Amino acid sequence: MHHQFVKEIDDFVAATKILIGVDDVQTFFPGREGDHEWEAEYPVEVNGEQFGQTLRIVTRPFESSIDWSIVLIMPPAVSRLDFTAIPHPNPPRAFGETHAGSVAGPHIHRWTPNKRFMTSRKSTNGIPIAELVPQMKDFETHLRWFCKENNISLPHDHRIVLADRPRLFK
């Protein structure tokens, strides 16, 4: 059973994906953490079909530091880029591999090194191992890099941006 679940996610991660609705003006809504966190979601299409997979942009526009995430969700979350200055500790089981004990700065949680922590689709273990991302200048560059890393086709004229105060709606 676990093997089939992991294989399905491996196949999804490897597949070429298309984001739906990226040419529309996006709307951010309060996130799981309440009004200080805002989210926008885009359906993901694989081989002409949609089965509930999404790309989620999470931002905290009212915080003093720049803090946002890009998350690919099957579910569960299978890849996440966090733009934050807060250090992220990697689990002790990752030490001695190619992963540092902790990373400070923008980082990505990839599916491949984290899949061993997933026991089911509803696993609360998440994707704990993080790796630093290359230094990039802005959200657009990070978004394009994340999409490339996850085999997501992103059109040049997409309208995905980070939320700022005037763009938020309840």
C-alpha positions in Angstrom: 0.0 0.0 0.0 2.8 2.5 1.0 4.7 1.5 -2.1 1.7 2.4 -4.4 1.2 5.7 -2.7 4.8 6.7 -3.1 4.8 5.5 -6.8 1.7 7.7 -7.5 3.5 10.8 -6.1 6.8 9.9 -7.9 4.8 9.7 -11.2 3.0 13.0 -10.4 6.3 14.8 -9.6 8.0 13.5 -12.7 5.1 14.4 -15.0 4.9 17.6 -17.0 2.3 19.8 -15.4 0.4 22.9 -16.5 -1.1 25.5 -14.2 -4.7 26.6 -14.9 -5.9 30.2 -14.4 -2.5 31.9 -14.4 -3.7 34.4 -17.0 -6.5 35.7 -14.7 -6.1 38.3 -12.0 -5.6 36.3 -8.8 -7.4 36.7 -5.5 -5.8 36.0 -2.2 -7.9 34.7 0.7 -7.1 34.3 4.4 -4.9 31.3 4.9 -4.7 28.5 7.5 -2.9 30.8 9.9 -5.7 33.5 9.8 -5.7 37.0 8.5 -1.9 37.6 8.6 -1.4 34.8 6.1 -2.9 35.0 2.6 -3.1 32.2 -0.1 -3.9 31.9 -3.8 -4.2 28.5 -5.5 -4.0 27.4 -9.0 -5.3 24.0 -10.3 -2.6 21.7 -11.8 -3.3 19.7 -14.9 -1.4 16.6 -15.9 -2.0 14.9 -19.3 -5.1 17.0 -19.9 -6.7 16.1 -16.6 -7.2 17.7 -13.2 -7.5 15.6 -10.0 -7.3 18.2 -7.3 -3.6 18.9 -7.4 -2.7 22.6 -6.8 0.1 25.1 -6.7 -0.4 27.4 -3.6 1.2 30.8 -3.1 1.3 31.7 0.6 2.3 35.2 1.6 2.4 37.3 4.8 2.1 40.9 3.5 1.5 42.4 6.9 4.7 41.1 8.4 7.8 43.3 8.5 10.0 40.7 6.8 9.5 39.2 3.3 8.0 35.8 4.0 6.3 33.6 1.4 6.1 30.1 0.2 5.3 28.3 -3.1 3.8 24.8 -2.5 3.0 22.0 -4.9 0.2 19.9 -3.4 -1.0 16.5 -4.6 -2.1 16.2 -1.7 0.0 16.0 0.4 2.5 18.8 -0.2 5.3 17.3 -2.3 7.5 20.3 -2.8 7.8 23.7 -1.1 10.0 26.7 -1.5 10.1 28.9 1.6 11.5 32.5 1.3 12.5 33.3 4.9 15.5 34.3 6.9 14.4 32.0 9.8 16.8 29.0 10.0 15.2 25.7 9.2 16.5 22.6 11.2 16.7 19.4 9.2 15.7 16.2 11.0 18.6 14.3 12.7 18.0 11.3 10.3 19.1 13.6 7.4 22.5 14.4 9.0 25.5 12.7 7.4 23.7 12.6 4.0 24.1 15.5 1.6 21.9 17.7 3.9 23.1 20.2 6.4 21.9 20.2 10.0 20.0 23.4 9.3 19.7 25.9 6.5 19.3 29.6 6.8 17.7 31.6 4.0 15.5 30.7 1.1 15.2 26.9 0.8 13.3 24.1 -0.9 11.7 20.9 0.4 11.9 18.4 -2.5 9.9 15.2 -2.7 12.8 12.8 -3.3 14.7 13.2 -0.1 11.5 13.6 1.9 9.4 10.7 0.6 10.7 8.3 3.2 8.9 10.4 5.9 5.5 10.0 4.2 3.5 7.1 5.6 0.2 8.0 3.9 -1.6 10.8 2.0 -2.7 12.2 5.3 0.8 12.0 6.9 1.5 14.8 9.3 5.3 14.3 8.9 5.4 16.7 6.0 8.5 17.2 3.9 11.1 18.1 6.6 14.4 18.0 4.8 15.3 21.4 3.3 18.1 22.5 0.9 19.2 26.1 0.2 18.1 27.4 -3.2 20.4 29.4 -5.5 20.5 33.1 -4.8 17.9 34.8 -6.9 16.7 38.4 -7.1 12.9 38.3 -6.8 9.6 36.4 -6.5 9.3 35.9 -10.3 12.7 34.3 -10.6 12.0 32.0 -7.6 8.6 31.1 -9.1 10.2 30.2 -12.5 13.0 28.2 -10.8 10.5 26.3 -8.6 8.3 25.5 -11.6 11.3 24.2 -13.6 12.4 22.1 -10.6 8.9 20.6 -10.5 8.2 20.1 -14.2 5.6 22.8 -14.3 5.1 24.7 -17.5 4.7 28.4 -16.7 3.7 30.8 -19.5 5.8 33.9 -20.0 2.7 36.2 -19.6 1.3 34.6 -16.4 -0.2 36.9 -13.8 1.0 35.2 -10.6 2.4 37.9 -8.1 2.8 38.2 -4.4 -0.1 39.8 -2.5 0.3 43.2 -1.2 -2.3 45.2 0.8 -4.4 46.5 -2.1 -4.7 43.0 -3.7 -6.2 41.3 -0.7 -9.9 40.4 -0.5 -12.0 38.7 2.2 
